[in-house]
Amino acid sequence: MINSILLLAAVGLFAGIFGAIFGIGGGMIVTPVLTIGLGLDIKYAIGASIIAVIATSSGASIAYLKDDMLNLRVAMFLEIATTVGAILGAVLTGVLPSKALFVLFGMLLIFSSWNMVRKLRASKDEEVNTKTDMLSNKLQLNSTYYDQASKKQVDYKVANVPGGFSMMFGAGLASGLLGVGSGAFKVIAMDTIMKMPLKPSSATSNLMMGVTAAASATVYFFNGSIKPEIAAPLAIGILVGATLGSRIMQHLQAKLLRKIFIPVLFLIGLQMFLKGFGVSF
């Protein structure tokens, strides 16, 4: 029993660090470990994964908010699109072919990872958008943060607000329809479409994931999918890990962070693509 608790806490610690750094939650680590490694039923693994996302969001967001890394206005604005998309996705579950959607969203993530590779090759340094956007100015979405790695204040402007809003709606739709975490889509929406730097994109994604997951957690709780003996040690490990991860991320160079994020994004996309053909790993 004690060994199981320590193992779950260790898994949570790693998932929390990983999730906080990349803004994608700890679900992609927690679910496979619980199902493949510990032989847990997928129903309870998904319930634990939801708790993992909320814990990662709570641990990381506090640190990011304190250090002004998190763009709260962008988070609250885009959360409208995600929530509407998630509700619509839940309503349409069973109506649209899930296998085709897994393939479609998987291909989108794979393409996004390739697009990031091209972006990385094109410039030696991490580019910061300085072009004025009328809508982002009106909504006061532009922000600034202090980069611990480069030891300088970074001012950035948010671009293509309608495009990012549409992508977030798609992320919510995917989450509601397929029951998958949409952290990767959130980061892409902010980093690639809205031209936000990767660090605030990741930090903002962490907050948004927690809001989305909290809404669905009540459903999982009342249908008995969340087991306290699994979720509690996992959450404790994740809270510690997320706090550590938020500190580690701030000291990483943006270019290095992107180099690590690209294969992670590709792996998630490949996982979704293959799941559309009935292959899971």
Phi and psi in degrees as a GROMACS rama.xvg file:
@    title "Ramachandran Plot"
@    xaxis  label "Phi"
@    yaxis  label "Psi"
@TYPE xy
-64.6194  -38.7821  ILE-2
-61.2029  -40.3495  ASN-3
-64.8259  -41.9933  SER-4
-63.9025  -44.3522  ILE-5
-65.1279  -38.43  LEU-6
-65.1664  -44.3097  LEU-7
-63.3441  -40.4303  LEU-8
-64.9262  -38.1505  ALA-9
-66.8481  -42.6329  ALA-10
-61.5239  -42.4047  VAL-11
-62.4576  -40.8601  GLY-12
-59.6204  -48.2117  LEU-13
-65.8972  -43.5666  PHE-14
-63.4476  -37.7354  ALA-15
-66.4081  -43.234  GLY-16
-62.3106  -49.9933  ILE-17
-61.8491  -47.8299  PHE-18
-64.5671  -41.1644  GLY-19
-67.4229  -37.4505  ALA-20
-67.6434  -43.06  ILE-21
-102.048  -6.10897  PHE-22
68.0541  29.469  GLY-23
-118.96  10.7555  ILE-24
74.5241  170.978  GLY-25
-100.71  7.54377  GLY-26
-60.3065  -37.0672  GLY-27
-70.9987  -14.8124  MET-28
-97.1935  -46.0121  ILE-29
-62.7727  -48.971  VAL-30
-60.6005  -51.3431  THR-31
-63.0281  -38.105  PRO-32
-64.3247  -43.4668  VAL-33
-69.5568  -38.2538  LEU-34
-81.6083  -50.8838  THR-35
-80.9505  -47.473  ILE-36
-73.6749  -43.3047  GLY-37
-106.182  -3.22954  LEU-38
67.7688  27.9039  GLY-39
-80.4695  146.922  LEU-40
-59.9155  139.259  ASP-41
-57.663  -33.2681  ILE-42
-58.3434  -46.9401  LYS-43
-76.0672  -28.5983  TYR-44
-66.9583  -40.6814  ALA-45
-67.3637  -40.1371  ILE-46
-60.5009  -43.2106  GLY-47
-66.6215  -35.0056  ALA-48
-64.0517  -38.5377  SER-49
-61.9454  -43.9401  ILE-50
-63.1938  -37.3107  ILE-51
-60.9997  -42.2635  ALA-52
-65.1691  -44.7418  VAL-53
-63.3562  -42.5243  ILE-54
-65.7024  -42.3341  ALA-55
-60.3027  -46.2184  THR-56
-60.9331  -44.4691  SER-57
-64.2465  -47.4834  SER-58
-65.9236  -43.0489  GLY-59
-78.1879  -41.085  ALA-60
-62.0675  -36.4791  SER-61
-59.8259  -46.661  ILE-62
-67.8172  -43.6064  ALA-63
-66.0045  -37.1448  TYR-64
-68.0448  -40.1965  LEU-65
-62.6321  -36.8522  LYS-66
-93.5822  9.47452  ASP-67
59.1926  26.7562  ASP-68
-82.9056  -27.1487  MET-69
-88.3323  132.322  LEU-70
-95.791  95.6356  ASN-71
-65.6088  -37.2672  LEU-72
-65.5166  -43.0178  ARG-73
-63.4422  -42.5338  VAL-74
-59.2247  -49.5714  ALA-75
-68.64  -35.91  MET-76
-68.0075  -47.3575  PHE-77
-72.8423  -24.1597  LEU-78
-64.6436  -25.1598  GLU-79
-60.7671  -47.7602  ILE-80
-65.339  -42.5208  ALA-81
-63.327  -44.4914  THR-82
-65.2626  -45.4049  THR-83
-61.4456  -43.5501  VAL-84
-62.739  -41.4237  GLY-85
-65.6506  -40.9049  ALA-86
-64.606  -45.455  ILE-87
-63.285  -39.9433  LEU-88
-62.0124  -41.6683  GLY-89
-64.6956  -37.7124  ALA-90
-67.4116  -37.745  VAL-91
-86.9072  1.81178  LEU-92
-58.4592  127.906  THR-93
92.5541  -19.3192  GLY-94
-84.3797  -46.0645  VAL-95
-92.371  146.084  LEU-96
-68.482  113.342  PRO-97
-65.3776  -35.5928  SER-98
-62.6936  -44.2797  LYS-99
-64.1365  -36.942  ALA-100
-69.3507  -37.5141  LEU-101
-59.7028  -44.1728  PHE-102
-63.4437  -45.7805  VAL-103
-62.0204  -51.7731  LEU-104
-68.2933  -33.0201  PHE-105
-62.9953  -44.0208  GLY-106
-63.9406  -36.1372  MET-107
-63.0839  -42.5552  LEU-108
-68.9281  -39.1893  LEU-109
-63.5522  -43.7104  ILE-110
-62.5381  -40.9518  PHE-111
-63.75  -36.7828  SER-112
-66.5675  -39.3047  SER-113
-66.2432  -38.3883  TRP-114
-63.8418  -36.3176  ASN-115
-68.409  -35.6024  MET-116
-62.0073  -45.802  VAL-117
-62.8102  -40.1396  ARG-118
-64.1514  -37.8231  LYS-119
-68.2724  -41.0743  LEU-120
-70.5041  -31.6114  ARG-121
-70.8168  -29.2376  ALA-122
-129.808  144.589  SER-123
-76.5369  -33.9789  LYS-124
-116.463  160.033  ASP-125
-69.3161  120.101  GLU-126
-82.1246  141.464  GLU-127
-115.844  127.221  VAL-128
-71.3509  126.665  ASN-129
-120.689  4.24071  THR-130
-77.3268  135.747  LYS-131
-76.1782  133.144  THR-132
-118.057  126.352  ASP-133
-59.9561  -44.4096  MET-134
-69.4784  -41.197  LEU-135
-67.7219  -32.315  SER-136
-65.8468  -43.1176  ASN-137
-64.3552  -38.8904  LYS-138
-87.4662  -2.98133  LEU-139
56.601  50.3779  GLN-140
-91.3121  -17.569  LEU-141
-66.2049  149.089  ASN-142
-152.439  -171.92  SER-143
-149.211  154.584  THR-144
-151.768  157.371  TYR-145
-96.6358  120.788  TYR-146
-87.8744  110.811  ASP-147
-64.8261  -31.8247  GLN-148
-69.7653  -44.4107  ALA-149
-95.2767  -5.02187  SER-150
57.1683  46.3857  LYS-151
-149.806  156.691  LYS-152
-81.0246  131.281  GLN-153
-114.324  114.402  VAL-154
-95.8289  131.202  ASP-155
-137.158  154.511  TYR-156
-114.539  143.106  LYS-157
-90.7629  134.131  VAL-158
-119.58  167.682  ALA-159
45.2279  57.4292  ASN-160
-60.6256  -44.9866  VAL-161
-61.1163  -36.9025  PRO-162
-65.2639  -43.6969  GLY-163
-65.7102  -38.6361  GLY-164
-63.3147  -41.7949  PHE-165
-65.1075  -41.7094  SER-166
-63.8746  -37.771  MET-167
-68.8272  -34.1335  MET-168
-63.5273  -42.2083  PHE-169
-64.0732  -37.0709  GLY-170
-64.5173  -43.355  ALA-171
-65.1497  -39.3959  GLY-172
-61.7734  -45.5034  LEU-173
-62.6216  -40.691  ALA-174
-64.2102  -44.7702  SER-175
-71.905  -39.1097  GLY-176
-74.5605  -44.2562  LEU-177
-106.201  -8.81699  LEU-178
67.5083  34.2883  GLY-179
-111.707  155.966  VAL-180
-70.0245  144.001  GLY-181
-113.758  21.5854  SER-182
-59.951  -40.7423  GLY-183
-62.4669  -40.4229  ALA-184
-65.5092  -37.049  PHE-185
-63.9854  -44.8746  LYS-186
-63.8155  -42.9066  VAL-187
-61.2713  -44.2109  ILE-188
-57.5473  -44.2178  ALA-189
-79.9973  -43.0743  MET-190
-75.9397  -51.8312  ASP-191
-83.9956  -44.0058  THR-192
-86.8517  -46.7083  ILE-193
-92.0632  0.660138  MET-194
62.0814  27.7738  LYS-195
-79.3306  149.407  MET-196
-61.0405  155.774  PRO-197
-64.0481  -36.3828  LEU-198
-63.8982  -54.5888  LYS-199
-65.3762  -26.4993  PRO-200
-64.0103  -46.042  SER-201
-65.0424  -44.0443  SER-202
-63.4626  -43.961  ALA-203
-67.2809  -37.2447  THR-204
-60.8816  -37.9485  SER-205
-58.4797  -44.3845  ASN-206
-65.3263  -46.2757  LEU-207
-62.5881  -38.4722  MET-208
-62.1045  -38.9203  MET-209
-65.0048  -39.8814  GLY-210
-63.4872  -46.3695  VAL-211
-64.2908  -45.3945  THR-212
-67.167  -35.5906  ALA-213
-62.0491  -34.3911  ALA-214
-65.5569  -39.228  ALA-215
-87.136  -16.2759  SER-216
-62.2505  -35.934  ALA-217
-62.1925  -38.5281  THR-218
-63.0635  -47.4814  VAL-219
-64.8332  -34.2257  TYR-220
-66.8198  -46.7718  PHE-221
-74.4213  -20.5248  PHE-222
-92.5941  6.53716  ASN-223
81.7247  16.0013  GLY-224
-81.876  -17.4329  SER-225
-100.394  113.832  ILE-226
-98.3669  118.497  LYS-227
-56.2846  -37.2073  PRO-228
-67.3513  -18.8072  GLU-229
-96.5823  -47.8889  ILE-230
-67.0844  -37.7478  ALA-231
-63.911  -55.6155  ALA-232
-64.3004  -32.0092  PRO-233
-63.8742  -46.1124  LEU-234
-64.4291  -39.3656  ALA-235
-62.6238  -46.8895  ILE-236
-61.098  -40.5129  GLY-237
-67.3637  -42.2484  ILE-238
-59.4284  -42.8542  LEU-239
-66.583  -46.085  VAL-240
-62.6841  -41.5133  GLY-241
-65.2368  -38.0662  ALA-242
-64.687  -43.4189  THR-243
-64.5729  -44.9102  LEU-244
-60.3867  -39.0562  GLY-245
-65.129  -31.6244  SER-246
-76.0057  -41.4388  ARG-247
-61.6303  -45.4593  ILE-248
-57.5282  -37.7521  MET-249
-66.189  -23.2152  GLN-250
-98.9575  0.594599  HIS-251
-86.6207  141.056  LEU-252
-66.0834  140.348  GLN-253
-58.4382  -37.2861  ALA-254
-66.8822  -40.7092  LYS-255
-66.0335  -41.326  LEU-256
-58.8448  -41.9941  LEU-257
-67.1306  -39.105  ARG-258
-62.7859  -35.6004  LYS-259
-77.6255  -36.0734  ILE-260
-69.1872  -34.2495  PHE-261
-58.5297  -51.5488  ILE-262
-64.4971  -31.0938  PRO-263
-64.2754  -45.3606  VAL-264
-62.2573  -42.9278  LEU-265
-62.6223  -42.1036  PHE-266
-63.1869  -42.8294  LEU-267
-63.4148  -43.3459  ILE-268
-62.4568  -43.6415  GLY-269
-64.0264  -40.1519  LEU-270
-60.2702  -45.7111  GLN-271
-67.0881  -42.13  MET-272
-60.6796  -47.5579  PHE-273
-68.7793  -31.2224  LEU-274
-64.3914  -29.64  LYS-275
-64.5952  -23.6195  GLY-276
-102.912  11.9588  PHE-277
83.1914  13.2184  GLY-278
-105.052  123.717  VAL-279
-120.164  140.867  SER-280
